[in-house]
Each structure stands twice: as structure tokens, then as C-alpha cells.
Amino acid sequence: MDGKLIVLEGIDGSGKSSSGIALTDTLNNMGIKSIYTFEPTHAYYGSKLRESMLSKDLKPEEELSLFIADRKEHIKHMIKPAIDDGYVIVLDRYMYSSIAYQGAKGIDKDYIYNLHKDFIVEPDLVFIFHLSIETALKRIMEKRGFVDRFENEHYLEEVDKIFYSFNAPYIHHIDASKDKKYISDELLNIMKESKMLPLNSLQ
């Protein structure tokens, strides 16, 4: 099959990362060459962002600039070449996260999108995971014992509202309170309905 870009979005703790890794493994086991990747990356700009997540040194505009710089490099050096080589890219976070997280801090959402227009690779499918903020924060604490500065309840409620506002035929909102098997089957069924998988692939 031709190369594709599948994006998984949602607040931390929603299960998107584990679902993305599982989806990548499933696709590879089906003979569909696939790569799981994420943003921010561990490259130069992404590393700067990760360092800032535990501090309050950066203004929202500075964070946004780093996210965009990291995304540009990710697309140029990894995502686009892999898609051109026929890989399915399963991407954990993309421009929708920038619109949601920086938009919730007061930056105009259309302005954020317009900063992406000249370089973005449009996704074939977007899965946005939704989970109650309380449950998501509980999962984060259980997993790593602390929350970073992006992870307070009121702020995440605003972020999730923006995630809910995304609406296009290729965008699918996922109830992340379901069990992992249910979600896995749901993602694969949506891919099949979108003609990204053979009709007999789930039989």
C-alpha cells in the first residue's frame, strides 16, 4: 500500500501512546510496514521542549516556536521520507496538539494553524482520544509519580474542549475509557472503512 500518516491525539494519560504502539505492531504483523514516532522528538528542538516542561521558563509563544521547529525537522528528515518509501507512520501528537495546548493558553488557534500551512503533511486519519481529566491525571501519577506543568485540571479541560472542536471526515473521536482490545478493534475498523486496510484483514 502507499505510505500513510495516522495521527493520535489527546491529553496525556488518555492511552494514545500505548494504543499507537499496539497499532504499529499490529500493522507490521499484518505485513504493512509501519513506524511509530512521536512529538516532541528527541532531536535538538524537541529536547529543548522536554527540558522546559518541568520549568516555567518559556512563554507560550516560545513553546510554540520550538514545537513548530521540531515538527518541521521531523517532517523533513523522518516523516515525509518514510511516507515516500511506502511506510505507514503512526504519529503520537502533531499540529492538533499545538493548536489545543497553546490555544488553551490564549494563542489564536487560526494563527497556530496558519504557521503550519506551508510545511505540514496532511494526515490520512486522526484519532483523538478523550478521557476524563481526573482519570487521566490519576494514570499519569501512577505511571511516573508526578505531573508536569502542562498537566493541571482546569488547563486540561480547556485543552480537551479544543480537541473536541476538531471536525473533519478523517478525524475520529475515541472514547478512551473503553478497554484496550475494544479501542484496538475500533481503530482497525475505522482504517478498514477508510480503505486503508484490505476488507478481509480483520477476519
PEKA-V652873 format. One record per residue. N is the residue number from 1. RES is the residue in one letter. SS is DSSP state (alpha for helix, beta for strand, coil for the rest). PSI is psi as a letter, one per 20 degrees, with the letter a starting at -180 (NA if undefined). D_FIRST is the distance of its C-alpha to the first C-alpha in whole Angstrom. Layout:
((N | RES | SS | PSI | D_FIRST) (N | RES | SS | PSI | D_FIRST))
This chain:
((1 | M | coil | r | 0) (2 | D | coil | q | 4) (3 | G | coil | q | 7) (4 | K | beta | q | 9) (5 | L | beta | o | 12) (6 | I | beta | p | 14) (7 | V | beta | p | 18) (8 | L | beta | p | 20) (9 | E | beta | r | 24) (10 | G | beta | r | 27) (11 | I | coil | q | 31) (12 | D | coil | q | 31) (13 | G | coil | i | 32) (14 | S | coil | i | 30) (15 | G | coil | j | 27) (16 | K | alpha | h | 24) (17 | S | alpha | g | 24) (18 | S | alpha | h | 24) (19 | S | alpha | h | 22) (20 | G | alpha | g | 19) (21 | I | alpha | g | 20) (22 | A | alpha | g | 20) (23 | L | alpha | g | 16) (24 | T | alpha | g | 15) (25 | D | alpha | g | 17) (26 | T | alpha | g | 15) (27 | L | alpha | g | 12) (28 | N | alpha | h | 12) (29 | N | alpha | h | 15) (30 | M | coil | i | 12) (31 | G | coil | j | 10) (32 | I | coil | o | 8) (33 | K | coil | p | 9) (34 | S | beta | q | 11) (35 | I | beta | p | 14) (36 | Y | beta | p | 17) (37 | T | beta | r | 19) (38 | F | beta | r | 22) (39 | E | coil | q | 25) (40 | P | coil | q | 28) (41 | T | coil | a | 26) (42 | H | coil | j | 29) (43 | A | coil | a | 29) (44 | Y | alpha | g | 32) (45 | Y | alpha | h | 32) (46 | G | alpha | h | 31) (47 | S | alpha | h | 33) (48 | K | alpha | g | 36) (49 | L | alpha | g | 35) (50 | R | alpha | h | 35) (51 | E | alpha | h | 38) (52 | S | alpha | i | 39) (53 | M | coil | h | 38) (54 | L | coil | j | 41) (55 | S | coil | a | 43) (56 | K | coil | k | 44) (57 | D | coil | h | 45) (58 | L | coil | p | 42) (59 | K | coil | q | 42) (60 | P | alpha | h | 39) (61 | E | alpha | h | 39) (62 | E | alpha | g | 39) (63 | E | alpha | g | 36) (64 | L | alpha | g | 34) (65 | S | alpha | g | 35) (66 | L | alpha | g | 33) (67 | F | alpha | g | 30) (68 | I | alpha | g | 29) (69 | A | alpha | g | 30) (70 | D | alpha | g | 28) (71 | R | alpha | g | 25) (72 | K | alpha | g | 25) (73 | E | alpha | g | 25) (74 | H | alpha | g | 22) (75 | I | alpha | g | 20) (76 | K | alpha | g | 21) (77 | H | alpha | i | 21) (78 | M | alpha | g | 19) (79 | I | alpha | g | 16) (80 | K | alpha | g | 16) (81 | P | alpha | h | 15) (82 | A | alpha | g | 13) (83 | I | alpha | g | 11) (84 | D | alpha | h | 11) (85 | D | coil | j | 10) (86 | G | coil | j | 7) (87 | Y | coil | q | 8) (88 | V | beta | p | 9) (89 | I | beta | p | 12) (90 | V | beta | o | 15) (91 | L | beta | p | 18) (92 | D | beta | n | 21) (93 | R | coil | q | 23) (94 | Y | coil | b | 23) (95 | M | alpha | h | 25) (96 | Y | alpha | h | 26) (97 | S | alpha | g | 28) (98 | S | alpha | g | 30) (99 | I | alpha | g | 31) (100 | A | alpha | g | 32) (101 | Y | alpha | g | 34) (102 | Q | alpha | h | 35) (103 | G | alpha | h | 36) (104 | A | coil | i | 38) (105 | K | coil | j | 40) (106 | G | coil | i | 41) (107 | I | coil | p | 39) (108 | D | coil | p | 38) (109 | K | alpha | h | 34) (110 | D | alpha | h | 33) (111 | Y | alpha | g | 35) (112 | I | alpha | g | 32) (113 | Y | alpha | g | 29) (114 | N | alpha | h | 31) (115 | L | alpha | i | 31) (116 | H | alpha | i | 27) (117 | K | coil | h | 26) (118 | D | coil | i | 26) (119 | F | coil | i | 24) (120 | I | coil | q | 22) (121 | V | coil | o | 18) (122 | E | coil | p | 18) (123 | P | coil | q | 16) (124 | D | coil | h | 13) (125 | L | beta | q | 15) (126 | V | beta | p | 19) (127 | F | beta | o | 20) (128 | I | beta | o | 24) (129 | F | beta | p | 26) (130 | H | beta | p | 30) (131 | L | coil | q | 33) (132 | S | coil | q | 36) (133 | I | alpha | g | 38) (134 | E | alpha | g | 40) (135 | T | alpha | g | 38) (136 | A | alpha | g | 35) (137 | L | alpha | h | 38) (138 | K | alpha | g | 40) (139 | R | alpha | g | 36) (140 | I | alpha | g | 36) (141 | M | alpha | g | 40) (142 | E | alpha | h | 39) (143 | K | alpha | g | 36) (144 | R | alpha | i | 38) (145 | G | coil | j | 42) (146 | F | coil | r | 42) (147 | V | coil | q | 40) (148 | D | coil | a | 39) (149 | R | coil | i | 41) (150 | F | coil | i | 38) (151 | E | coil | m | 38) (152 | N | coil | q | 41) (153 | E | alpha | g | 42) (154 | H | alpha | g | 43) (155 | Y | alpha | g | 40) (156 | L | alpha | h | 37) (157 | E | alpha | g | 38) (158 | E | alpha | g | 38) (159 | V | alpha | g | 35) (160 | D | alpha | h | 33) (161 | K | alpha | g | 35) (162 | I | alpha | g | 33) (163 | F | alpha | g | 30) (164 | Y | alpha | h | 31) (165 | S | alpha | i | 31) (166 | F | coil | p | 27) (167 | N | coil | o | 26) (168 | A | coil | r | 23) (169 | P | coil | h | 21) (170 | Y | coil | j | 18) (171 | I | beta | p | 21) (172 | H | beta | p | 22) (173 | H | beta | p | 25) (174 | I | beta | p | 25) (175 | D | beta | o | 28) (176 | A | coil | j | 29) (177 | S | coil | i | 32) (178 | K | coil | r | 30) (179 | D | coil | r | 29) (180 | K | alpha | h | 26) (181 | K | alpha | g | 25) (182 | Y | alpha | g | 25) (183 | I | alpha | g | 23) (184 | S | alpha | g | 21) (185 | D | alpha | h | 20) (186 | E | alpha | g | 21) (187 | L | alpha | g | 18) (188 | L | alpha | h | 15) (189 | N | alpha | g | 17) (190 | I | alpha | g | 17) (191 | M | alpha | g | 13) (192 | K | alpha | g | 13) (193 | E | alpha | h | 15) (194 | S | coil | j | 13) (195 | K | coil | k | 10) (196 | M | coil | i | 8) (197 | L | coil | q | 9) (198 | P | coil | q | 10) (199 | L | coil | h | 13) (200 | N | coil | j | 15) (201 | S | coil | h | 13) (202 | L | coil | j | 16) (203 | Q | coil | NA | 19))
